Amino acid sequence: MERNNLYPIFLKVKQLNVLIVGGGFVAEEKLTFLLKSSPDACVTLVSPMFREGTVSLAKKGNVTLVKSKYKKHFLKGKHIVVVTTDKPKVNKKVYKHCRKKSILVNVADNPPLCDFYMGGIVTKGNVKVAISTNGKSPTTAKRLRQFFEDVIPENVDDLVKNLNEYRKTIKGDFEEKVEKLNEFTKGLIQK
């Protein structure tokens, strides 16, 4: 049976430099979801053209637009690259450049040229749930995201904050604290 072997992580994108290569609809979509999740992300977009929506979106965040064709020097200082062009040759070239420099890269709609996938994300205050279909079905991830947005209560952030305060008052070693928190939160998953 096939399984998802991806390792999920939550990145502090404010501390990383992201490059998006492309200026079309897919680039705008990737930028939209990146800024929705991490409004303080540091992003550079490189493309000979940009959609109007991308230009106005860039003004709302820490986004630099560079009107140019892709060149290898744009990778300098970047940690993550997302490639969204409709030119397979360019996409492959960016991928190879990133691999040589050990930069994480995602080539949209081309799973073999991806070190990571951008999944569906649900955010309610401090609670964030990410959904992956292993690159097989972004539509399924989208539907699951919509489902979790509906079922996770809006006040879940209050619970998180209260548990954080409670955690600070618990005495004992690490194991005792974990045991007390597990007992205290057991009711969250009981039906």
C-alpha positions as CSV (number, residue, x, y, z in Angstrom):
1,M,0.0,0.0,0.0
2,E,1.3,3.4,-0.9
3,R,1.7,6.0,1.9
4,N,2.6,9.6,2.4
5,N,6.2,9.7,3.5
6,L,6.5,13.5,3.6
7,Y,7.8,15.1,6.8
8,P,5.5,18.0,7.8
9,I,7.1,21.1,9.3
10,F,6.0,24.6,10.0
11,L,8.5,27.2,8.7
12,K,9.1,30.7,10.2
13,V,9.0,32.2,6.7
14,K,9.7,35.7,8.1
15,Q,13.3,34.4,8.8
16,L,13.7,32.9,5.3
17,N,14.0,34.4,1.8
18,V,11.5,33.0,-0.7
19,L,11.7,33.4,-4.5
20,I,8.8,32.8,-6.8
21,V,9.7,32.5,-10.4
22,G,6.8,33.5,-12.6
23,G,4.2,36.2,-12.7
24,G,1.0,34.6,-14.0
25,F,-2.1,33.1,-12.3
26,V,-0.2,30.3,-10.5
27,A,2.4,32.7,-9.1
28,E,-0.4,34.9,-7.8
29,E,-2.2,31.9,-6.2
30,K,1.0,30.7,-4.5
31,L,1.8,34.2,-3.2
32,T,-1.8,34.6,-2.0
33,F,-1.7,31.5,0.1
34,L,1.8,32.2,1.3
35,L,0.9,35.6,2.6
36,K,-2.4,34.4,4.0
37,S,-0.5,31.9,6.1
38,S,2.6,34.1,6.8
39,P,1.8,37.8,6.2
40,D,5.3,38.7,7.3
41,A,7.0,36.4,4.7
42,C,9.9,37.9,2.8
43,V,9.2,37.2,-0.9
44,T,10.8,38.1,-4.2
45,L,8.9,37.5,-7.5
46,V,10.8,37.4,-10.8
47,S,9.0,37.6,-14.1
48,P,8.9,39.6,-17.3
49,M,5.3,40.4,-16.5
50,F,3.0,40.5,-13.4
51,R,-0.8,40.3,-13.2
52,E,-2.5,43.3,-11.8
53,G,-3.7,41.3,-8.8
54,T,-0.1,40.3,-8.0
55,V,1.1,43.9,-8.1
56,S,-1.6,45.0,-5.6
57,L,-1.0,41.9,-3.4
58,A,2.7,42.7,-3.3
59,K,2.0,46.1,-1.9
60,K,0.3,44.5,1.1
61,G,3.3,42.5,2.2
62,N,7.1,42.3,2.3
63,V,7.2,41.5,-1.4
64,T,9.6,42.6,-4.1
65,L,8.7,42.4,-7.8
66,V,11.6,42.1,-10.2
67,K,10.5,42.6,-13.9
68,S,13.0,40.3,-15.6
69,K,13.5,36.8,-17.0
70,Y,14.9,34.3,-14.6
71,K,18.7,34.3,-14.1
72,K,20.7,32.2,-11.8
73,H,21.9,35.1,-9.6
74,F,18.3,35.6,-8.4
75,L,18.9,32.5,-6.2
76,K,21.6,34.2,-4.1
77,G,20.5,34.3,-0.5
78,K,17.3,32.4,-1.1
79,H,16.2,29.5,1.1
80,I,13.0,28.4,-0.8
81,V,12.0,28.7,-4.4
82,V,8.6,28.2,-6.0
83,V,8.6,27.9,-9.8
84,T,5.3,28.7,-11.6
85,T,6.2,29.4,-15.2
86,D,4.4,27.7,-18.2
87,K,7.9,27.1,-19.7
88,P,9.1,23.5,-18.9
89,K,12.6,24.4,-20.0
90,V,12.8,27.3,-17.6
91,N,11.2,25.3,-14.8
92,K,13.8,22.5,-15.2
93,K,16.7,24.9,-15.3
94,V,15.6,26.6,-12.1
95,Y,15.1,23.2,-10.5
96,K,18.7,22.1,-11.4
97,H,20.2,25.4,-10.2
98,C,18.4,25.0,-6.8
99,R,19.5,21.4,-6.4
100,K,23.1,22.4,-7.0
101,K,22.8,25.1,-4.3
102,S,20.8,22.9,-1.9
103,I,17.9,25.3,-2.0
104,L,14.4,23.8,-1.4
105,V,12.3,24.0,-4.6
106,N,8.8,23.4,-5.7
107,V,7.9,23.4,-9.4
108,A,4.1,23.8,-9.6
109,D,2.2,20.9,-11.0
110,N,5.4,18.8,-11.4
111,P,5.8,16.5,-8.4
112,P,9.1,14.9,-9.5
113,L,10.7,18.4,-9.5
114,C,9.5,19.2,-5.9
115,D,11.3,19.0,-2.6
116,F,8.1,20.0,-0.9
117,Y,4.4,20.5,-1.6
118,M,2.2,23.4,-0.5
119,G,-0.8,21.7,1.1
120,G,-4.2,22.9,2.3
121,I,-4.0,25.0,5.5
122,V,-6.5,25.8,8.2
123,T,-5.7,28.5,10.7
124,K,-7.7,29.4,13.8
125,G,-5.6,31.7,15.9
126,N,-2.6,29.7,17.2
127,V,-3.9,26.5,15.8
128,K,-2.8,25.6,12.3
129,V,-3.6,22.3,10.5
130,A,-1.8,21.4,7.2
131,I,-3.1,18.8,4.8
132,S,-1.1,16.9,2.2
133,T,-2.2,14.4,-0.4
134,N,1.4,13.7,-1.3
135,G,1.1,15.9,-4.4
136,K,-1.6,13.5,-5.8
137,S,-4.7,15.6,-5.5
138,P,-4.7,19.3,-4.5
139,T,-8.4,19.4,-5.0
140,T,-8.8,16.8,-2.2
141,A,-6.6,18.8,0.1
142,K,-8.8,21.9,-0.7
143,R,-12.0,20.0,0.2
144,L,-10.4,18.7,3.4
145,R,-9.3,22.2,4.3
146,Q,-12.9,23.4,3.9
147,F,-14.2,20.6,6.0
148,F,-11.7,21.3,8.9
149,E,-12.5,25.1,8.7
150,D,-16.1,24.2,9.4
151,V,-15.5,21.6,12.2
152,I,-12.7,23.3,14.2
153,P,-14.4,25.7,16.5
154,E,-13.6,29.4,16.3
155,N,-12.8,29.5,20.0
156,V,-10.1,26.8,19.8
157,D,-7.5,29.6,20.2
158,D,-9.0,30.4,23.7
159,L,-8.5,26.7,24.7
160,V,-4.9,26.8,23.5
161,K,-4.1,30.0,25.4
162,N,-5.8,28.7,28.6
163,L,-3.9,25.4,28.3
164,N,-0.7,27.3,27.9
165,E,-1.4,29.3,31.1
166,Y,-2.4,26.0,32.9
167,R,0.8,24.3,31.7
168,K,2.9,27.1,33.4
169,T,1.3,26.3,36.8
170,I,1.9,22.5,36.7
171,K,4.6,21.2,39.1
172,G,6.8,18.2,38.5
173,D,9.2,16.9,35.9
174,F,8.5,16.8,32.2
175,E,6.8,13.4,32.2
176,E,4.5,14.4,35.1
177,K,3.5,17.6,33.3
178,V,2.8,15.7,30.0
179,E,0.7,13.2,31.9
180,K,-1.4,15.9,33.6
181,L,-1.9,17.8,30.4
182,N,-2.9,14.5,28.6
183,E,-5.4,13.8,31.3
184,F,-6.8,17.3,31.3
185,T,-7.2,17.4,27.5
186,K,-8.6,13.8,27.1
187,G,-12.1,15.2,26.8
188,L,-11.2,17.0,23.6
189,I,-11.2,13.9,21.5
190,Q,-14.0,11.9,23.2
191,K,-17.2,11.7,21.3
